């Protein structure tokens, strides 16, 4: 199968559009200034990400530990059996979330 001149132009245009879309998404990620922690029986806490610190609390009978550092937040330790929440790592962009299902706790980055 031989590519014609128009086929090559189409491929080039599709590649350029793909790169442009990827750059647009990458460059428009906005770091959030706040996070919302939801835990336990409909409890929630607003967290200012501009101040480094640690949060230790119990949710659904499970001790969880969060770390706030450099405008990001992460579950750093949980007593849950699978520790999946710790694998999310630090999150900082608006819309990102980390969840600890056994503790019924979640943290979501929001804009200020």
DRENPA-3360 file (N, C-alpha, C; in nm, 2 decimals, always signed):
BEGIN
1 = XXXXXXXX = +0.08/-0.12/+0.00/+0.00/+0.00/+0.00/+0.09/+0.12/+0.00 ~ +0.07/+0.21/-0.09/+0.15/+0.33/-0.11/+0.07/+0.45/-0.06 ~ +0.14/+0.53/+0.02/+0.07/+0.65/+0.08/+0.07/+0.76/-0.03 ~ -0.04/+0.82/-0.04/-0.05/+0.94/-0.14/-0.01/+1.07/-0.06 ~ +0.01/+1.17/-0.14/+0.05/+1.30/-0.08/-0.06/+1.35/+0.02 ~ -0.18/+1.34/-0.01/-0.29/+1.38/+0.08/-0.30/+1.30/+0.21 ~ -0.26/+1.17/+0.20/-0.26/+1.08/+0.32/-0.15/+1.13/+0.41 ~ -0.04/+1.17/+0.36/+0.07/+1.22/+0.44/+0.03/+1.35/+0.51;
9 = XXXXXXXX = -0.03/+1.44/+0.44/-0.08/+1.56/+0.49/-0.18/+1.54/+0.61 ~ -0.27/+1.44/+0.59/-0.37/+1.41/+0.69/-0.30/+1.36/+0.82 ~ -0.20/+1.27/+0.80/-0.13/+1.21/+0.91/-0.06/+1.33/+0.99 ~ +0.01/+1.42/+0.92/+0.08/+1.53/+0.98/-0.02/+1.62/+1.06 ~ -0.14/+1.65/+1.00/-0.23/+1.73/+1.07/-0.29/+1.66/+1.20 ~ -0.31/+1.53/+1.19/-0.36/+1.46/+1.31/-0.26/+1.46/+1.42 ~ -0.13/+1.44/+1.38/-0.02/+1.44/+1.48/-0.01/+1.57/+1.55 ~ -0.01/+1.68/+1.47/+0.00/+1.82/+1.52/-0.12/+1.85/+1.61;
17 = XXXXXXXX = -0.24/+1.81/+1.57/-0.36/+1.83/+1.66/-0.35/+1.75/+1.79 ~ -0.30/+1.63/+1.78/-0.28/+1.55/+1.90/-0.18/+1.61/+2.00 ~ -0.07/+1.66/+1.94/+0.04/+1.73/+2.03/-0.02/+1.86/+2.09 ~ -0.09/+1.93/+2.01/-0.15/+2.06/+2.06/-0.25/+2.03/+2.17 ~ -0.34/+1.93/+2.15/-0.43/+1.89/+2.26/-0.36/+1.85/+2.38 ~ -0.26/+1.77/+2.37/-0.18/+1.73/+2.49/-0.12/+1.84/+2.56 ~ -0.06/+1.93/+2.49/+0.00/+2.05/+2.55/-0.10/+2.14/+2.62 ~ -0.21/+2.16/+2.55/-0.32/+2.24/+2.61/-0.36/+2.18/+2.75;
25 = XXXXXXXX = -0.38/+2.05/+2.75/-0.43/+1.98/+2.88/-0.31/+1.99/+2.98 ~ -0.19/+1.97/+2.94/-0.08/+1.97/+3.03/-0.06/+2.11/+3.09 ~ -0.06/+2.21/+3.01/-0.03/+2.35/+3.05/-0.15/+2.41/+3.13 ~ -0.27/+2.36/+3.11/-0.38/+2.42/+3.18/-0.42/+2.34/+3.31 ~ -0.33/+2.25/+3.36/-0.35/+2.19/+3.49/-0.33/+2.30/+3.59 ~ -0.43/+2.32/+3.68/-0.42/+2.43/+3.78/-0.40/+2.37/+3.91 ~ -0.29/+2.40/+3.98/-0.28/+2.36/+4.12/-0.39/+2.42/+4.21 ~ -0.44/+2.34/+4.29/-0.55/+2.40/+4.38/-0.49/+2.45/+4.51;
33 = XXXXXXXX = -0.56/+2.54/+4.57/-0.51/+2.60/+4.69/-0.57/+2.53/+4.82 ~ -0.68/+2.45/+4.79/-0.75/+2.39/+4.90/-0.79/+2.25/+4.86 ~ -0.81/+2.17/+4.97/-0.86/+2.03/+4.95/-0.97/+2.01/+5.05 ~ -1.06/+1.92/+5.01/-1.17/+1.89/+5.10/-1.15/+1.74/+5.14 ~ -1.15/+1.72/+5.27/-1.13/+1.58/+5.32/-1.27/+1.54/+5.37 ~ -1.33/+1.44/+5.32/-1.45/+1.38/+5.37/-1.42/+1.25/+5.44 ~ -1.48/+1.23/+5.56/-1.45/+1.11/+5.63/-1.57/+1.08/+5.73 ~ -1.56/+0.96/+5.78/-1.66/+0.92/+5.88/-1.80/+0.93/+5.84;
41 = XXXXXXXX = -1.89/+0.97/+5.93/-2.03/+0.99/+5.90/-2.06/+1.13/+5.85 ~ -2.03/+1.15/+5.72/-2.06/+1.28/+5.66/-1.99/+1.40/+5.72 ~ -1.87/+1.37/+5.78/-1.79/+1.48/+5.83/-1.70/+1.53/+5.71 ~ -1.66/+1.66/+5.72/-1.57/+1.71/+5.62/-1.48/+1.82/+5.68 ~ -1.37/+1.84/+5.61/-1.27/+1.94/+5.66/-1.21/+2.01/+5.54 ~ -1.21/+2.14/+5.54/-1.14/+2.21/+5.44/-0.99/+2.22/+5.48 ~ -0.90/+2.20/+5.39/-0.76/+2.20/+5.42/-0.69/+2.30/+5.33 ~ -0.61/+2.39/+5.39/-0.53/+2.49/+5.32/-0.40/+2.43/+5.28;
49 = XXXXXXXX = -0.38/+2.42/+5.15/-0.26/+2.35/+5.10/-0.13/+2.44/+5.10 ~ -0.15/+2.56/+5.13/-0.03/+2.65/+5.13/+0.05/+2.64/+5.26 ~ +0.00/+2.56/+5.36/+0.07/+2.54/+5.49/+0.10/+2.40/+5.50 ~ +0.23/+2.36/+5.51/+0.27/+2.23/+5.53/+0.23/+2.18/+5.67 ~ +0.20/+2.05/+5.68/+0.15/+1.99/+5.80/+0.11/+1.85/+5.79 ~ +0.06/+1.80/+5.90/+0.01/+1.66/+5.90/-0.13/+1.66/+5.96 ~ -0.21/+1.57/+5.92/-0.34/+1.55/+5.98/-0.35/+1.40/+6.01 ~ -0.39/+1.38/+6.14/-0.41/+1.24/+6.19/-0.55/+1.23/+6.25;
57 = XXXXXXXX = -0.63/+1.13/+6.20/-0.76/+1.12/+6.25/-0.81/+0.98/+6.23 ~ -0.92/+0.95/+6.29/-0.98/+0.82/+6.28/-1.11/+0.83/+6.20 ~ -1.13/+0.74/+6.11/-1.25/+0.74/+6.03/-1.29/+0.59/+6.01 ~ -1.42/+0.57/+6.04/-1.47/+0.43/+6.03/-1.39/+0.33/+6.11 ~ -1.33/+0.37/+6.22/-1.25/+0.28/+6.30/-1.11/+0.26/+6.26 ~ -1.07/+0.33/+6.16/-0.93/+0.32/+6.10/-0.86/+0.45/+6.11 ~ -0.74/+0.44/+6.17/-0.65/+0.56/+6.18/-0.59/+0.59/+6.05 ~ -0.60/+0.72/+6.00/-0.54/+0.76/+5.88/-0.45/+0.88/+5.91;
65 = XXXXXXXX = -0.34/+0.89/+5.82/-0.25/+1.00/+5.84/-0.23/+1.06/+5.70 ~ -0.24/+1.19/+5.69/-0.22/+1.27/+5.57/-0.11/+1.37/+5.59 ~ -0.04/+1.39/+5.48/+0.07/+1.49/+5.48/+0.05/+1.60/+5.38 ~ +0.07/+1.72/+5.42/+0.05/+1.84/+5.33/+0.19/+1.89/+5.31 ~ +0.23/+1.90/+5.19/+0.37/+1.95/+5.16/+0.38/+2.01/+5.02 ~ +0.43/+2.13/+5.01/+0.45/+2.19/+4.88/+0.33/+2.21/+4.80 ~ +0.21/+2.24/+4.87/+0.09/+2.26/+4.80/+0.02/+2.13/+4.75 ~ +0.06/+2.02/+4.81/+0.00/+1.89/+4.77/-0.03/+1.81/+4.90;
73 = XXXXXXXX = -0.11/+1.71/+4.88/-0.16/+1.63/+5.00/-0.16/+1.48/+4.96 ~ -0.13/+1.40/+5.06/-0.13/+1.25/+5.03/-0.16/+1.18/+5.16 ~ -0.23/+1.06/+5.14/-0.24/+0.96/+5.25/-0.10/+0.90/+5.26 ~ -0.04/+0.92/+5.38/+0.10/+0.86/+5.39/+0.09/+0.73/+5.48 ~ -0.01/+0.71/+5.55/-0.02/+0.59/+5.63/-0.17/+0.57/+5.67 ~ -0.21/+0.44/+5.66/-0.34/+0.40/+5.69/-0.34/+0.26/+5.75 ~ -0.42/+0.24/+5.85/-0.43/+0.11/+5.91/-0.52/+0.01/+5.83 ~ -0.56/+0.05/+5.72/-0.65/-0.04/+5.64/-0.57/-0.15/+5.58;
81 = XXXXXXXX = -0.63/-0.26/+5.55/-0.56/-0.38/+5.51/-0.48/-0.37/+5.37 ~ -0.53/-0.29/+5.28/-0.47/-0.30/+5.15/-0.37/-0.18/+5.12 ~ -0.38/-0.07/+5.19/-0.30/+0.05/+5.17/-0.30/+0.11/+5.03 ~ -0.41/+0.09/+4.96/-0.42/+0.14/+4.82/-0.41/+0.29/+4.82 ~ -0.47/+0.35/+4.93/-0.48/+0.50/+4.93/-0.34/+0.56/+4.94 ~ -0.24/+0.49/+4.99/-0.10/+0.54/+5.00/-0.04/+0.54/+4.87 ~ -0.08/+0.46/+4.77/-0.02/+0.45/+4.64/-0.07/+0.57/+4.55 ~ -0.17/+0.65/+4.59/-0.21/+0.76/+4.51/-0.10/+0.87/+4.51;
89 = XXXXXXXX = -0.02/+0.87/+4.61/+0.09/+0.97/+4.62/+0.03/+1.11/+4.64 ~ +0.11/+1.21/+4.62/+0.07/+1.35/+4.65/-0.01/+1.40/+4.53 ~ -0.12/+1.46/+4.56/-0.21/+1.52/+4.46/-0.22/+1.67/+4.48 ~ -0.22/+1.75/+4.37/-0.22/+1.89/+4.39/-0.31/+1.97/+4.28 ~ -0.35/+1.90/+4.18/-0.42/+1.97/+4.07/-0.57/+1.96/+4.09 ~ -0.64/+2.07/+4.06/-0.79/+2.07/+4.08/-0.85/+1.95/+4.01 ~ -0.94/+1.89/+4.09/-1.02/+1.77/+4.04/-0.95/+1.64/+4.08 ~ -0.83/+1.64/+4.12/-0.77/+1.51/+4.16/-0.82/+1.47/+4.30;
97 = XXXXXXXX = -0.83/+1.33/+4.31/-0.88/+1.28/+4.44/-0.80/+1.16/+4.48 ~ -0.80/+1.13/+4.61/-0.74/+1.01/+4.66/-0.84/+0.96/+4.76 ~ -0.86/+0.82/+4.77/-0.96/+0.76/+4.85/-0.91/+0.65/+4.93 ~ -0.96/+0.64/+5.05/-0.93/+0.52/+5.13/-1.07/+0.46/+5.16 ~ -1.10/+0.35/+5.09/-1.24/+0.30/+5.10/-1.26/+0.23/+5.23 ~ -1.17/+0.15/+5.29/-1.20/+0.09/+5.42/-1.23/+0.20/+5.53 ~ -1.16/+0.31/+5.52/-1.18/+0.42/+5.62/-1.29/+0.51/+5.58 ~ -1.35/+0.49/+5.47/-1.45/+0.58/+5.41/-1.41/+0.73/+5.42;
105 = XXXXXXXX = -1.28/+0.75/+5.36/-1.23/+0.88/+5.36/-1.18/+0.92/+5.22 ~ -1.20/+1.04/+5.18/-1.15/+1.09/+5.05/-1.10/+1.23/+5.06 ~ -1.01/+1.26/+4.98/-0.95/+1.40/+4.97/-0.96/+1.44/+4.83 ~ -1.01/+1.56/+4.80/-1.03/+1.61/+4.67/-0.97/+1.75/+4.66 ~ -0.90/+1.78/+4.56/-0.84/+1.91/+4.54/-0.94/+2.00/+4.47 ~ -0.96/+2.12/+4.53/-1.06/+2.22/+4.47/-0.98/+2.35/+4.45 ~ -1.04/+2.44/+4.37/-0.98/+2.57/+4.36/-1.02/+2.66/+4.48 ~ -0.95/+2.76/+4.50/-0.97/+2.85/+4.61/-1.10/+2.92/+4.60;
% end
